[in-house]
Every structure is written in C-alpha cells, then in structure tokens.
C-alpha cells in the first residue's frame, strides 16, 4: 500500500515538473485522445476517432501557427489503464489537451492528472453528471444522462404509460438515468414497479428481462452504454415482451445510430430521448453525415461521433482565441462560454459548470429509404444538466 502511494506521489511530482515543458514546446499543439478502441465500448472509440479526424481534415491541421497532432491511445475501458496513459501523455508526450474518455470511471480516474498538470480535459463521451465537478479543468462536449432522462420522465406519463420498470447498467450514468427518470416519472403521477441494475462487465440481460415480464409494466425504461443497445433489443424481442404489451422506452444509447440497422424491424416504434440523431433535419447535419460516411466506408455517425466532432471544434476555437500562446489556464478560459451551431443544433459550453447546454429531442424509430432512423418529433430547447440545477 505504502509503495503504491509513493508511486502515485512520484507520478504527480513528474507531472508537476513536466508542466513548464508542456507549455514551451514550440510549434506543435498535441491532443492526447484516450479512447476504448478494443473491448465492449470499442464502437465509442471508433466513432470518436473518426469524427476527430474528419474535423481535422475539414479544418486543417495548422491553427494559430501551431501544427495540430492527434495522439490516439487505447485504454480498453479500464480506468487504471486510462490513468496511466493520461499520465504518460502529459509527462512524456507533453500534450496540451487531454480528450476522449469513453466511460465515467475512466474520466474520473484522469481528473486528478488534469488538475495537477493544469491540462484542459475535454470529455467527449462519458455522461455522468458529476464528471465536470471532479476537476476544474474538465469541459464536456457529449451530454449528461439527467439531461435526456428527465425528458422521458415527462413524456411517458402523458402518452399512456402509467407504470414502468427501469433497467440500467450499474455505474455512474446508469444510476443517474434511473434516479432522474424515476423521480420525474413519479412526480408526473407514474408508478415505478421495480428498479433493476445490470453489471457493466459482461452483462446478461436475460434474467432481468424475465423479471420485467413477470412484473407486467406498461413500459420498460432502459439505459445501457453505447454499443450494448443491440443486445437489449434482441433479448427484449426474443422474450416476446413487445407482444405481451410492454413498450420499450429509453435514452438514445439503446437505439444507437451505429447499430440501429442491425436491430431489425422489431425496433420500429421505439421512443427515445437524446441530443443527437443522424436523421436530425438540418443542413449542417446533412453535410456532416455525408462527409462522415464518405470518409468512413459508409459508417453512420452516432452521438459519440458528435461529442468528438464538437470537442475538436471547442479545442480549435480555444487555440484560435489564445493565438497559440499561453498554457492550460488560457485554453480553458477560451473554452468556457463557447456558443455555436453544431450538427446536433445550437450548443453552449456553460462558463460556470463547463458542461454542455443543448436541445434534447424525442425520437421514434422509423424506416426511411429502407433504413432505420431515430426520427425526431419534438424538442426541448437549451437543456442544462438537471444534475447541477441544485
């Protein structure tokens, strides 16, 4: 135990020593992108890296006289690995910005490194509300689970759903989804029959779905991380739960654009709440989707790609504002308060919370041109993270 503390102390000391070097590294601006490129969350890493590279291809790799270099590392969704890689990126590679972070535990593990080294940390994926409170150097360009869960807690009771069971992955964002959805659903007069939590590693949904079937709710509310939605949908349909009259409602992670076509027609009609759909009907989004698919063998961008694309924009604009001068504090100040039109709609980086304020959409899975899409039918404008409303 004592040895581990000594190693940690030595690591933090090395970070502190590296700080002046990182701020004086000439004409290269380095972004350390730490992502799950293999394992359960690999689709997250694949989407974010593709979006980051697209942004660079569209906007050039020289900003404010600095050559932008992207250094991609695979953390396999293991927080200890994330932390080690982030530390190496700061100390050895002397990155100016850390970015990526597929899951909450990985973002939380890196927060002390961002604080100690005064390195801005752009969270492009992980969605637990409290992440931005773990370090004053964290800025988020993805979303939070409370943002999208509250909207469903409002919609469901107004649309014939009087009783639910919630089923979430048992870690930070799942706990947020469960809490904010069930509280709002109950506030609106709905009844929560049960709250089920599935392990993050190697989840088996079958026994949990059997419990849902036995409880006979009007609907099942689901949150699972990006990449796990297809498994839930498959097992939901295999158990004939739709035919038993149980509706599936969820956050948009479940009908992930990256997997939606593989889910088949059983997904038709599923209603979700989320901040981005590849079918978002704006000129900016049509242009983005077309460019993304052209650059990535027709892969459809999902909400993770959006977090990566807008994350790169926030970094580029901060670099322009600071004219390539100054260290982490100057960059961070230039990231706060950015407001811009994204392919998802208008977004704001809240200067106080460093979290994203954005529109949340109600969507239904529909078939268009022979493909499945999350088609938006309503919007809640400029949603702040309800987890910070206190």
C-alpha positions in Angstrom: 0.0 0.0 0.0 2.8 2.4 1.0 4.7 1.6 -2.2 1.6 2.4 -4.3 1.3 5.8 -2.6 5.0 6.5 -3.3 4.5 5.6 -6.9 1.4 7.9 -7.2 3.3 10.7 -5.5 6.3 10.3 -7.8 3.9 10.3 -10.8 2.3 13.5 -9.7 5.7 15.1 -9.0 6.7 14.1 -12.5 3.6 15.8 -13.9 4.3 19.0 -11.9 7.9 19.0 -13.3 6.6 18.5 -16.8 4.2 21.4 -16.8 6.7 24.2 -17.8 8.0 21.9 -20.6 4.5 21.2 -21.9 3.8 24.9 -22.2 7.1 25.6 -24.1 7.1 23.1 -26.9 7.4 25.2 -30.0 5.1 24.9 -32.9 3.3 21.7 -32.2 -0.1 21.5 -30.4 -0.7 18.0 -29.1 -4.1 16.5 -28.3 -4.0 13.2 -26.4 -7.1 11.2 -27.3 -7.7 8.4 -24.8 -10.4 6.1 -26.0 -11.7 2.5 -25.8 -10.6 1.2 -29.2 -11.0 -2.5 -28.2 -13.4 -4.3 -25.9 -17.1 -3.7 -25.0 -17.0 0.0 -25.8 -14.9 -0.2 -29.0 -17.6 1.4 -31.1 -17.3 4.6 -28.9 -13.6 4.8 -29.7 -14.1 4.1 -33.4 -16.8 6.8 -33.7 -14.9 9.5 -31.8 -11.6 9.0 -33.5 -13.3 9.0 -36.9 -15.1 12.3 -36.1 -11.9 13.9 -34.7 -10.0 13.1 -37.9 -12.9 14.3 -40.0 -12.8 17.7 -38.2 -9.1 18.0 -38.8 -9.5 17.0 -42.5 -12.1 19.7 -42.9 -10.4 22.5 -40.9 -6.7 21.8 -41.5 -4.0 20.7 -39.1 -2.5 24.1 -38.6 -4.2 26.5 -36.2 -2.8 29.8 -35.0 0.6 28.9 -36.4 0.6 25.6 -34.5 0.7 22.2 -36.1 -2.0 20.1 -34.5 -1.0 16.5 -33.7 -3.6 13.9 -32.6 -2.1 11.1 -30.4 -4.6 8.2 -30.0 -4.3 5.7 -27.1 -6.5 2.6 -26.4 -7.4 2.4 -22.8 -9.7 -0.7 -23.3 -12.2 0.9 -20.9 -10.0 0.1 -17.9 -9.7 3.1 -15.6 -6.2 2.1 -14.3 -5.0 2.0 -18.0 -6.7 5.3 -18.7 -4.9 7.0 -15.8 -1.5 5.5 -16.8 -1.9 6.6 -20.4 -3.0 10.1 -19.5 0.0 10.5 -17.2 2.3 9.3 -20.0 0.7 11.7 -22.4 1.2 14.7 -20.1 4.7 13.8 -18.9 6.3 12.1 -21.9 4.3 13.5 -24.9 3.7 16.9 -23.3 0.2 17.1 -24.7 -1.6 20.5 -24.5 -5.1 18.9 -24.1 -6.4 15.5 -23.0 -9.6 14.3 -24.7 -11.9 11.4 -25.3 -12.9 9.2 -22.2 -15.4 6.6 -23.2 -16.8 5.7 -19.8 -17.2 7.6 -16.5 -14.7 5.6 -14.4 -12.0 6.4 -17.0 -12.8 10.1 -16.9 -12.9 10.1 -13.1 -9.5 8.4 -12.9 -7.9 11.0 -15.1 -9.4 14.1 -13.4 -6.6 14.5 -10.8 -4.0 14.4 -13.5 -5.8 17.2 -15.4 -5.9 19.3 -12.2 -2.3 18.7 -11.1 -0.9 19.4 -14.6 -3.4 22.2 -15.4 -4.2 20.4 -18.7 -7.7 21.0 -20.2 -9.6 17.7 -20.4 -12.3 17.6 -23.0 -14.8 14.7 -22.2 -16.3 13.7 -25.5 -18.3 10.6 -24.3 -18.7 9.9 -20.6 -22.0 11.2 -19.3 -22.4 11.0 -15.5 -23.5 14.4 -14.2 -20.7 14.8 -11.6 -17.7 14.4 -14.0 -17.2 18.1 -14.6 -17.1 18.6 -10.8 -14.1 16.2 -10.5 -11.7 18.7 -11.9 -11.9 22.5 -12.7 -10.1 21.6 -16.0 -12.8 19.3 -17.4 -15.0 20.6 -20.2 -17.7 18.3 -21.6 -19.0 18.1 -25.2 -21.1 15.0 -25.0 -24.2 15.1 -22.8 -25.4 14.0 -19.3 -27.9 11.3 -18.5 -30.0 13.6 -16.4 -30.5 15.8 -19.5 -32.0 13.1 -21.6 -33.7 11.0 -18.8 -35.9 13.8 -17.4 -37.4 14.4 -20.8 -38.6 10.8 -20.9 -40.0 11.1 -17.4 -42.2 13.9 -18.7 -43.2 12.3 -22.0 -44.1 8.8 -20.9 -47.0 9.6 -18.4 -48.6 11.9 -20.9 -48.6 9.2 -23.5 -50.5 6.3 -21.8 -47.6 4.9 -19.8 -48.7 4.7 -16.1 -46.3 2.0 -14.8 -42.7 1.2 -15.5 -39.8 -1.0 -14.6 -36.3 0.7 -15.0 -33.3 -1.3 -16.2 -29.9 0.4 -16.2 -26.3 -0.5 -16.3 -24.9 -0.4 -12.8 -22.4 2.5 -12.8 -22.5 6.3 -12.7 -24.6 7.2 -15.8 -27.0 4.3 -15.2 -27.5 5.4 -11.6 -28.2 9.0 -12.9 -30.6 7.7 -15.6 -32.5 5.7 -13.0 -32.7 8.5 -10.5 -33.7 11.3 -12.8 -36.2 9.3 -14.9 -38.0 7.6 -12.0 -38.2 10.8 -9.9 -39.7 12.8 -12.8 -42.0 9.9 -13.8 -43.3 9.6 -10.2 -43.7 13.4 -10.0 -45.9 13.2 -13.0 -48.1 10.5 -11.4 -46.5 7.4 -12.8 -45.8 4.2 -10.8 -42.3 2.6 -10.7 -42.8 -1.2 -10.1 -39.1 -2.1 -9.9 -35.6 -0.7 -10.4 -33.1 -3.2 -11.9 -29.4 -2.8 -12.3 -27.2 -4.9 -14.6 -23.4 -5.2 -14.2 -21.2 -3.1 -16.5 -18.8 -6.0 -17.3 -20.2 -9.0 -19.2 -23.9 -8.1 -18.8 -26.5 -10.8 -19.2 -29.9 -9.1 -19.6 -32.0 -12.4 -19.7 -32.8 -12.8 -16.0 -33.6 -9.1 -15.6 -35.9 -9.1 -18.6 -37.7 -12.1 -17.2 -38.4 -10.1 -14.0 -39.7 -7.3 -16.1 -42.0 -9.7 -18.0 -43.4 -11.0 -14.7 -44.0 -7.5 -13.3 -46.1 -6.6 -16.4 -45.5 -2.8 -16.5 -46.8 -0.6 -19.3 -43.2 0.1 -20.3 -39.6 -0.8 -19.7 -37.2 2.2 -19.4 -33.7 1.3 -20.3 -30.2 2.9 -20.2 -27.1 0.9 -21.4 -23.8 2.3 -22.6 -23.2 2.9 -26.3 -22.6 -0.5 -28.0 -24.9 -2.6 -25.7 -28.2 -1.5 -27.2 -28.5 -4.2 -29.8 -28.2 -7.0 -27.2 -31.0 -5.5 -25.1 -33.3 -5.1 -28.2 -32.6 -8.6 -29.3 -33.4 -10.2 -26.0 -36.4 -7.9 -25.5 -37.9 -9.2 -28.8 -36.8 -12.8 -28.2 -38.8 -12.8 -25.0 -41.9 -11.5 -26.9 -42.2 -8.6 -24.5 -43.5 -6.3 -27.2 -46.2 -8.9 -28.0 -47.0 -9.0 -24.2 -47.9 -5.3 -24.5 -44.7 -3.9 -22.8 -43.4 -0.9 -24.6 -39.6 -0.2 -24.7 -38.7 3.4 -23.9 -35.1 4.5 -23.4 -32.3 7.1 -23.7 -30.8 7.2 -27.2 -27.9 5.0 -26.3 -30.2 2.0 -26.8 -31.2 2.8 -30.4 -27.6 3.9 -31.2 -27.3 5.0 -34.8 -24.1 2.9 -35.2 -26.2 -0.3 -34.5 -29.7 0.6 -35.4 -30.0 -1.0 -38.8 -28.7 -4.3 -37.3 -31.6 -4.4 -34.8 -34.2 -5.1 -37.5 -37.9 -4.1 -37.7 -38.5 -5.1 -34.1 -37.0 -1.7 -33.2 -39.7 0.2 -35.2 -41.8 2.5 -33.0 -39.3 2.6 -30.0 -39.4 6.1 -28.5 -36.2 7.5 -27.0 -34.9 10.9 -25.8 -31.5 12.1 -26.9 -29.4 15.0 -28.0 -28.4 13.7 -31.5 -29.7 11.6 -34.3 -28.1 11.0 -37.7 -31.6 11.9 -39.1 -31.6 15.4 -37.5 -33.2 17.6 -40.2 -30.7 20.5 -40.5 -28.4 21.4 -43.4 -25.4 21.3 -41.1 -26.2 17.8 -40.1 -26.9 16.5 -43.6 -23.5 17.9 -44.6 -21.8 16.3 -41.5 -23.4 12.8 -42.1 -22.5 12.8 -45.8 -18.8 13.7 -45.1 -18.6 11.3 -42.2 -19.9 8.4 -44.3 -17.7 9.2 -47.2 -14.6 9.2 -45.0 -15.5 6.0 -43.2 -16.8 3.4 -45.7 -20.4 4.4 -45.2 -20.4 4.1 -41.4 -23.2 6.1 -39.9 -22.2 8.7 -37.3 -23.7 8.3 -33.8 -23.9 10.6 -30.8 -20.4 9.6 -29.8 -19.1 10.9 -33.1 -20.9 14.2 -32.3 -19.1 14.5 -29.0 -15.8 14.0 -30.7 -16.5 16.4 -33.6 -17.8 19.2 -31.4 -15.0 18.5 -28.9 -12.4 19.2 -31.7 -14.2 22.4 -32.5 -14.0 23.6 -28.9 -10.3 22.8 -28.8 -9.6 24.5 -32.2 -11.6 27.6 -31.3 -9.8 27.9 -28.0 -6.4 27.7 -29.8 -7.5 30.4 -32.2 -8.7 32.7 -29.4 -5.4 32.3 -27.5 -3.5 32.8 -30.7 -1.4 29.7 -29.8 0.0 31.4 -26.7 -0.4 30.6 -23.0 -0.9 27.3 -21.3 -3.8 25.3 -19.9 -5.5 28.1 -18.0 -5.7 30.3 -21.1 -7.0 27.5 -23.2 -9.6 26.6 -20.5 -10.8 30.2 -20.3 -11.3 30.2 -24.1 -13.3 27.0 -24.0 -15.8 28.4 -21.4 -18.8 30.1 -22.8 -18.4 29.0 -26.4 -21.7 29.0 -28.3 -22.1 27.6 -31.8 -24.3 25.8 -34.3 -23.4 22.1 -34.2 -24.8 19.4 -36.5 -27.0 18.5 -33.4 -28.4 22.1 -33.1 -27.2 25.1 -31.1 -24.9 24.3 -28.1 -23.3 26.3 -25.3 -20.4 25.4 -23.0 -21.7 26.8 -19.7 -19.0 29.1 -18.4 -19.9 28.2 -14.7 -20.2 24.4 -14.9 -18.1 23.8 -18.1 -20.9 21.4 -19.1 -22.9 21.4 -22.3 -26.3 23.1 -22.7 -28.2 21.7 -25.7 -31.5 20.7 -27.2 -33.0 17.3 -26.3 -35.2 15.5 -28.8 -38.0 13.0 -28.6 -37.5 10.5 -31.4 -39.2 7.4 -32.8 -37.6 4.6 -34.8 -38.9 4.7 -38.3 -38.0 3.3 -41.7 -36.7 5.8 -44.3 -35.4 4.7 -47.7 -35.2 1.1 -46.4 -33.1 2.0 -43.4 -33.9 2.5 -39.7 -33.5 6.0 -38.2 -34.3 7.9 -35.0 -36.8 10.4 -36.4 -37.3 13.5 -34.2 -40.9 14.5 -33.4 -40.5 17.0 -30.6 -37.7 19.1 -28.9 -36.9 20.6 -25.5 -34.7 23.6 -26.2 -31.5 24.6 -24.4 -31.5 21.9 -21.6 -29.0 22.4 -18.8 -27.8 19.4 -16.8 -30.6 18.9 -14.2 -27.9 17.2 -12.0 -26.4 20.6 -11.4 -29.7 22.5 -11.1 -29.4 22.2 -7.3 
